[in-house]
Amino acid sequence: MNDNPTTIGEITTQVTKKVQVSNLNLETYISTDNMLPNLGGIEKASGMPTIEKAKEFKAGDVLFSNIRTYFKKVWYARFDGGCSNDVLVFRGGKNVNSRFLYYIIADKNFIEYTVKTAKGTKMPRGDKDAIIKYGLNLPSFSEQKAIAYILGKLDDKIALNRQMNQTLEAMAQALFKTWFVDFDPVLDNALEAGHEIPEALQAMAEKRQLVPNSKKLLQTNPALAAQFPSSFVFNEVLDKWVPEGWEVKKLESISPCNKNSWTNKNKPQQVEYVDLSNTKNGDILETTIYSYEEAPSRAKRILNIGDTIFGTVRPGNRSFAYVGKEGLTGSTGFAVLTPLKKEYRSFTYLFTTQEEMIDLFAHLADGAAYPAINSSVIAESLIVYSGDELLSKFEKLTGSNILKMNSNKRELETLTQLRDRLLPELISGRVRVPEGMVIH
């Protein structure tokens, strides 16, 4: 199989054509902010730009975040859209398989090249002139397709695992909202008992009456439904109605914050470090092992299985996760919530990461250039505490979801490591695709 020595500039076009921002939406606008690190893909944009035009991209293009390129934000476009100027759009020539081009850009050798040739220190950007000079050996089109197929199968499995975890978490969040935000079982009990419904809850009660009985806890699990109250009391602190007998208290009363840290007295020989930049939407995307002496100065938080970690710097960036692995050390930029009992684990994670709390933390963040909140803002958040018996039941129902999510994450980690080892070997030609697998 003969390879063709070439450069990125010779086999691609960098797209500069513009598209009207008015023709885009949160789903089709891509910026460096909604591209995920470590080849994690994209998420929906949190806002739209104020400019009139954005750079256009088409399905099959490769998008590369050109700020701090070591974050490895690369995405293979699945649809047409527009992106910010700090995102480079590569379009392959006629002899280049578009998915293979994605793997060239995702290759650690290309990433390292862009880091070494970057310009600027505070906010380093890839040097576009240097990028187009990046050299590579381009295999035949049929071998490109075969390599893209092999790596694509691994990426498809990684994507499937992530999607499955999103579904499992959404199910757990839905149950949390039903029990501890909307108090649906309490409303159902109150309606069943003929108790007076407070005026502020009338609209919710009317909605509950439209729900078929077959979908209510009263019918599906009467014994569990009986553990919920059947009336409400007004809480002055929260300024709202809460289930009678439930207690309003601080989150730290069940899950203390930043309880365990490394000091010179208990420091380990090495740490497996979790940083905010590698934590996103419930996933710890990557960890780095350091000797304790060479670790970043922020590598101080001791993490245990069942902890919830939430990034206090730019909290709207959603740097949070449920810790499912022993032996990790977190950045001091995390608020680390350590549940006092196992039955508090799911509740703590789901309470802290519900959309309303994320929005609140983002709103409360101080500082224009470096918006952040103090860990105490999270720790002192007020919860409506039902008591240990119900929380134990909740943990049993949602804990299985979280256990499955952690199992998927371990498999995802293995698949990611396999892909990351295989990718540079295939792209460089050090490992060749067997002749029988080449797609003609």
N, C-alpha and C positions, 0 to 999 in steps of 0.2 A: 504494500500500500504506500504510494508516494505522497509525501506531504509537500505542501507549498509554503515556503517561507514568505511571510507577509507581515503587515501591521494592521492594527485596529483601523487606522485611517483609510487604508486601502480596501478594506472589506465592508466598511460601514459608512453610513451618512449620519451626521449629527443633525437631527431635525430642529429647525428654527421657525418653522411656520407657526402662525398664531391662530387661536380660536377665541371667539367672544366668550368672556366669563359668563355672560347672561345665558349662554347655551349649556352651561355646566351646572352641576349640583353637588351636594356633599358626597354622593356616591362616585362621581366621575372626575372630581378634582383631586389631584395628587400633589402633595408638597413633602418636603423633608420631614415634616412633623407627623404625617400619617403613613409614612413608610416605616416598617418595623425593622429593627436591627437583626443581624445574623440571619439574613435571607428569610425573614419571617413574613414577608409579603406586605400587605397594606391593611389599613382599617379605614372606616369612614372618616372623612375630614370633619373636624370640629367646627370649622367656619370657612367662609368664602373670602377670597382676596378682594381688596377694594379697587384694584386696577381693572381696566376695561378688557384686557386681553391676556391670555395665558398661552404657554407653549403647547402646541397640539401633539397628541400621540395617537397611534392607531393600534388595534389589536395585533399582537405579534411583535411590537416594538419592545425594547429593553430599556427600563428606566433605572437610572443610577443616581443616588443622592450624592452630590458633589461637595457637600460640607462634612468635614470630619469623616472621611471615607472609611476609616477603620471601623465604623459602626456596621459596615457591610449591609447597607440598605439597597437592595437590588430587587427589581420586580419585573416579571414577564407579563406584559399587558394582555389582559383577557378581553378588554373592551376598548372602545374609542373614548378619548377624554382630553383633558388639559392638565398641565402641571406648572409648577413655579419655575422660575429661571434657575434656581439652584439644583434642579433635577436635569441631568443630561438624558436625552432621548436618542438611543442608538437604533438605527434601522439597517438591517443586513442587506448586502447586495444579492444579485441573482444566484450566486454560487454559495451562499451561506444559509444554512438552515437556521431559522429564527430561534428555535429552542436551544440549538447548539450555541448560538451567539450569547444567549442568556448565561450559559454555563462558562463561557469565556470570561464574561464580566464578573460572574460570581466566584471565579477561581481565586483562591487566596494569593496566588502569585500576582494576579492583576491588581487585587486590592492593595497588597504590600507595595507594589510599584507606584500606585497613586498616592499612598501615604508618603513614600520617600520623595516624590517629586512635587508634593503639595506646596502651596504658597500661603504664607501667613502663619502666625503662632497662636493667637487667641481663638480664631475661628478658621482653621486651615481649610483651604479649598483645593480640590484637584486642579492641576495645571492642564488646561485643555490642549495646549500645544504638545505637552509631553504625553498626554494620554493617547493622542492619535499616532504617536510613534511607538507605542507598545508593540513589541514583536512577538510573533507566535508562528507555529507551523500549522497550517490549515490542512486537515485531511480531506479525502474525497468526500463528495456530498453524501454518498451512501453511508460512509463511516460516521459522518457527522450525525446523520439520522439515527444510527444505531446507538451512538454515545448518548444522544439526547433521550432516546427511548429508555435506556438503562437507568440513567440518572432521573429521568422523569417519573419512572415507576416508584422510585424511592421518595421523590418529592410528593407524588400523589398520595402515598401512604402516610407521609408526615402531615399533609393537609387534611386527610381524612381523620386522623387522630385528633388534630386541633379542632376540627368541626364537631367531632363527637364530644369533646370536652366542653365546647361552648354550649352544646345542647344539654349536657348533664348539669352544667352550672346554671343555665337558664331555668331548668326544672327546679333546682334547689332554691334559687332566688324567688321563683314564683310561689313556692310553698312558704318561704319566709314572709313574703309580702302578705299572703293570705292570712297567716296566723298572727304576725307581730306588727303589721302596719295597718292593714284594713280590718283586722279582727273579725274576719268572716264567721268563724265558728261561734264567736260570742254573739254576733248579730243573729245568727240562725237560732241559737239557744233562746235569746231574748224574744224573738218573734214566736217561737214555738211555745214559750211560757206565757205569752201575752203581756210581757212587761213593756212599760212605756219606752219608746225610742226617743232619745234626745233629738231636738229639732235639727241640730247640726249633722246628725247621722241619718236623717230621714231619706235623703236621696240614695245613700248606700243601701239602706234597708229595702227600699223599693227595688233596687237592682237585684238584691239577694232573693227577693220573692219571685223573680223571674227565672231563677236558676232551678232546673229540675231537682226534685228531692233526691233522685238517684245519684246526683253528683255532690250532695252535701254530706259532711261528716256525720250528721245526725243519723243518716241511713247507712252509709258505708262502714262506719265504725262507731256505733253508739257509745261504747265504753270510753273511747277516747274523747268523743264529743262531750261526755259528761264531766270531763276534767277541766273544761273551759267554763268560765262564769257565764251568767245569763243576764247580766246588767252592767251598766257603765257608771262611772263617777267622773266628775270634772276635775282635772288636774291643773292647778293654778300655774305651776312652773312651766309645763308644756303648753298651757293655754288650749287644751283640747280634752275630749272625752277619752278615757282609757278603761279597760276592763276592771270591774270592781275586784279588789283583793290583790291586784297586781301592783308592783312597786316601781316607782320611778327612781332610778339611781344612775350613778356614773358607770360607764363601760369598764373603767379600771377596777371597779369593785369585784368584777368577775374575771377580768383579764388585765392584770397589771402591765404597765408599759415600760419597756426598756429595763427589764428586771435583771438581765444577765449580760455582763460585758467582760471582755478580757482586760486584765491589768498586768502589771509587771510580776505580780505574785502568782497568777494562775495561767499565764500565757502559754500557748502550745508551741510546738516546734514549727508547725506549718498550719495554714488556714486555707480552706476552700471558700473563696470570696464571692459574695453576691453584691453587685452594684446596682444602683437605680437604673442605669442605662440599659442593663441586660435583664430587667424585670418589667413585664408588660402584661396588663390584662389577665392576671392570674397565673402567668407563666414565668418561671425563671429560665430565661432563654439560654444563658451561658454562665458558667462559673470559671474562676481562675484560681489555680493553686499557687500559693506563695509560701516561702519561708516567712515566719512571723516578722523577722527583722526587715525583710524586703517588701512586706505587704504595704499597701496604701495606709496612710495614717488614720483613715476613716474605718478601717477594717477592725471593728471592735465589738459589734453586737453578736452575742452568742445566740444561735438559732436552734430551736428544737422542733421536732415533729409536732404539728398541731398549732404552731404559732401562726399569726397573721402578720405580714410585713406590709407597710404602706409608706411610700415615698413622701416625705414632707416637703421636698423641693419641687416646685411646679406640680402640685398634687393633681391638677387637671390632666397631667400626662399619663395617669393611671399606672404608676409603677407599684403594683401591689401583687401579692401572691400568698397562697396557703403553703406553708412549709411541709413538704412530704418526705424529706430526706434528712437523716442525721448528719452531724459533722459540718454544717455550714456556718459561715461567719458573714454577717451582714454589715453594710455601711451604716455609719452613724446618721446618715441621711434618712434612714428608715425609722418609723415608729414601729417597735416590735411588741406585739400584744401576745402575752403568754397566759392562756387560760388556766385558772386554778384547778379546774376539773375537766375531764374529757368531754362531759356533756355540754361544755361551753364552747367547744372548738368551732363547730359549724355556725352557731349563732354569731360568734364574734366575727368570723370571716364574712358572713353574708350581711351582717349589720353594717360593717365598716365599708364594704365595697358596693352597697346598693347605690344606684345612680344619684339619689337625692343627697347622700352623704358626700359622694365625690364632688358633686356640684357645689355643695356647701364649703368643703375644704378649699376648692379652687377659688371660690368667692372671697374667702377669708385670708387668702395668701397675701402677705405683705411684700413690698419691694418690687420695683419696676423691672430691673434687670435680672433679678434673681428671686422671683416670688416664692415664698415659703411660709409654712405654718410651723408653730412649735408642736412638738409631740403631745404636749398637754391638751391641745385642741382636740385631738383624737381621743386621748385617754379620758377626758372629762365630758365627752359626748354623752347625752342622756339616753338611756335605754328604758323600755318598759319591760320589767323583769317579771316573768310569769311564775317563777319558782323552779326548783330543780327537777321536779317530776315531769313537767311538760317539756322542759329543755332536754331531758334525757330521751323522751319519745322523739323529739325533733331531731336529735343527734342520730338516733337509729334510722330514721327515715331519710335524712340527707347525708349522713356519714358514708353510706354505701356509695352514693354518687361521687363523693370526694375521694374515697378509696379507689374507685374505678378511674377517676381522673388522674390520680397519682400513678396508677398502674400504666395508664396510657402515656403519661409523661415520661416514665422510665423507658417504655418502648420507643417513644419519640426521640429520646436522647440517644438511644442505641442506633436508631435509623439515621439520625442527623450525623452522628460520628462516622458511620459507615459511608454516608454520602460525602462528607467533608474529606475523608481519606481517599475515596475513590475518584472524586472530581478532578483534583490536580494531576493525578496519575493518568487519567484518560485524556484530559485536555493536552497534556504535555507530550503524549505519545509513549510514555514509559510503560504503560499498560495498553495493549492493543486489543481491540474487539476481535474475537475469533471470527474467521472468515464466514462461518455458517450463520453468524448472527448479524452480519452486515446487511442492511436493508437496501436492496437495489430498486 
